[in-house]
Amino acid sequence: MRPSQDHRTTAPHHAVIVLGASNVVRTLGTAYCAAKAALPEPLDFLVAAGHGRSYGQESSYFGRVLPGIRDCGLWSSVANLAPRSVTALITDVGNDLAYGVPPETIEAWVDECVRRLAEFQGTTILTQLPLASLRNVGPWRFRIFQRLIFPRATFTLADVLRDVAEVNERLRAIASRHGALLMEPADDWYGLDPIHIRLSRATEAWRTLWSAARSARDPSSIDGLWTRWRTHRALRRARPLQQVRHGRDERCAQPALHLDDGSRVWSF
């Protein structure tokens, strides 16, 4: 694997687009390996994710600031690539609730992303928020979870359940409007943490999500644990097109990585 400064494409690849937040970051290697097993190769693997990532506004996590997903450089990059086909997955849309963004605004932001993806005439997979998992959270576990992950938030468990249910209804409407595939996360993907997929379930989760794509093959031949871990380490080193770290603006030409299998990784 090596960094690249080249934007040009010698032959059209299959573009795989992943939009999300911490669930994507935590299981990025597994997400890539499952996509490689399920979808035509080689891939242009384009990721806009990050801990606490927002879909419509800047977000900050331990001194690292990233633009909102709808405003990042992914969109123009995909258009310039002119890929052979596109498979996209949108997940982790719940962070904005913790930032106090109302469900109708989240709907507008996600709708804009899905509409842009629909212009590429590929397959878009949209995941709902894990309402079933959140319903299993008792008051004491919710308070611990809130203090650890969203210490400044003032919402109650009742607020969360109400807003998550409303966002899921709005996601259902978005999928219907644009012909996206709506996926409901399985309750057993989650453990004590009700919003982050357990690492032991990551392979099952990503295999299930990518298998929904129209162009998917049988993803049973996903790489082993050691390969997924090495891939995860490599992909986490991919620097995004634009970020601010500790007050300093940083930029990195894309694609950020060329992989040995001929695929390329783009980070935003």
N, C-alpha and C positions, 0 to 999 in steps of 0.2 A: 504494500500500500504506500502511496506517495501523494503529497499535496500537489495540486494542479493549479495553474494560472489560466487555463484554456477554457473559453466559453464555447468554442465551436464543436459541432457534432459531425463526425464523418459518416455516420449512419444512424437513422432514427432508432432509438431504444424504446422499450416500454417504460413509461413514466409511472412511478409509484409515489404518490403524494400522501404524507402523513401530517395531519394538523392536530395538535394536542398540547398537553402540559406534562405533569409529573408522571402519569402512567406511561407515556411514551418514553420519556427520559430514562425511567427506571428499567425498562425492558427493551431498549432500542435494538440491541443485538438480536434478541429473539424475534422482534418485529421484522427485522430485515431477513433473517434466515427463513422465517415462515413465508414471507413474500417471495423470496427466491424459490422456495419449493413449490409454491402454488401458482406463480404467474410466469409468463414468458420471459426468458432471459435474452440478453443482458438487461439490467435495470438502470434507469436513472432514478435514484432514491432521493426524493426531495422532502426534507423534514423542516417544519416550523413548529418547534416545541420548546419547552423550558419549564422549570419549576415555577408554579404560580402564573403561568402564561395566560394573558388575556386575549380574547378575540378582537377587541375593539379599541384598546387603549394600552399605553405603555405599562409594563409591569416590572417590578424590581424584586430581586431575590439575592440577598447577601451581597449587595453592591454591584450586581449585574443587572443592567436595564436592557430590555428588549422591546421592540415595537409591537403593537397589536398585530395579530396574525393577518387581519384583513389589510393592513398597511405595510406589510413586509415585502421584500423583493422577490418572493416566490412567484408571484403572478406573472410578472414580466419575464422571468427566467423560463417558466414553462412555455409561454407563448413563443419565445425565441428558439426553444429547443425543437419545436414541431415534432413531438414524439409520435411514434407509430400508433400507440394507443395509451390510454390513461386509466389508472385505477387509483382512486383516492379514498382516504378514510379520515373522517372527522370525529374526534373524541374529546373528552375532558372539557366540556363546555361549562362546567359548574363553578370554576374559579371565580367568574365574574359575579356570581351571587354573593360570595364572601366579600367582594369589594363594594357591595351595596348597589350593584347594577340591577335594575328591575327586569323581570322576565321578558317584557316586550322589547326592551333594548337588546337583550341577548338574542332574541329571535331575529331582530333586524340584522345584527352582525353576522350570525350564522347563515341566515338566508342569503346575504350578499356573497359569502364564501361558496355556498352550494350553487348559487346561480352562476358564478364565475367558472366553477368546475364543470357545470353542465355545458358550457360553451365548448369544452374540449371533446364532448360527445363520447365520454368514456363511462366508467362505472363509479358512482360515488356511494360510499357506505357511511351511514350516519349512526352513531351510537347514542342511545339514551343514557341518562344519568342513572346510577344504581339505586333506584328507589326502594326495591325490595331489601337490599342490604341495609340501607339507612333506617328502614322501619324496624329492623332488628336491634337497633342501638338503644340501650337503656339510658336513663338520665345520667348516671355516674360515668358511663363510658363516653357519652356525648361530651360531658364537661372536660374530661381528660383529652379527648380528641380535639376539641375546640382550642384548649389552651396550648396544645403542642403544635397544631398546624395553622390555626388562625387566631393567635393570641389577642389581637386587637379587635376582633369581631364581637358584636353584641347580640347576634341573632340567637334565638332559642331553637330547641329541637322542633317545636311546632312550626316555627318560621321556615326552617329548612325543609321539612316534609311538604309543607304547602307550596313553597316556591319550586322545589324539585319536581313535584307533580305537575305544576303549571308549565315549567320549561319542557318537560317530556311531552306534554300535549302540543306545545308549540313546535317541537322538533318533529312530531308526527305530521303536523300540517306542512312544514317545510319539505319533508320527504315526499308528501303527496303532490305538492306543487311542482317539484322539479324532477320527479321520477327517481329519487335516491332510494337506496335500500336501507331500511331502518332496522337496526339490531338492538335487542334488549340484552344487556349484560347478565350473565348467569349469577344467581345469588351466591353459589359456592365458589366463585372466583375470588371472593373477599373473605377476610378473617376479622380479627379485632379491629383493624382499620377498615372502616366501611366504604372508603372511596378509592383506595389503592389496591389494585389487583395483587394478590399474593404471588411472590416470585415462583412458587411451586406450581402455580396455575397459569403462568404467563404463556407457556407453549400452547396449552389448550385454548387459551383466550385468543391469541393471535392466529392460530390455525383456524379457529371457528370464524373469526372476522374476515380473513382473506378468502376463505372458501365461499363466501357469499358473492364474490365477484364473478361476472359472467364468463370471464376468460380463465377462471381458476382451473388448475389441474388438481389431482389428488395430492394434498400437501403432507402425506404421511411420511415422506422421506426427509423431513426437516433435520438439519445438522444436529450433531450431538452436543452435550453440555459444554465440553471444552471448546469446540468451535464457536458456539454461541457466545461464550465468555470472551474469547479473543476478538470476535467481531464486535461485541459490545464495547470493549476497550478502544478498539480502533475508531468506531463511529463516534464515541464520546469525545475523541480528540479533534473532530471536525469543527473548525471555528466557523461561526455564522457570518453571513455577509455583512451584517451590521450589528454592533452592540456597544454599550457603554459600560466600562468596568471601572469602578472606583473613580468616576468622574472623567475618565479618558475615553474618547471616541475611538473605536477600533473597527477596522474593516478587513475582510478577507475575500479575495477573488474566489469565484465558484466555477466548477465543482471543487469542493474542499479536499476530496479524496478520490483516488482511483483504486479500485479493489482488484485483487488478482483474478477474479472471475470475469473481468471485463465491465463490471458495473461501476457506476460513479455515484458519489454521495454529495448532495447539496444541502447546506444548512442555512437556515434563515431565522 
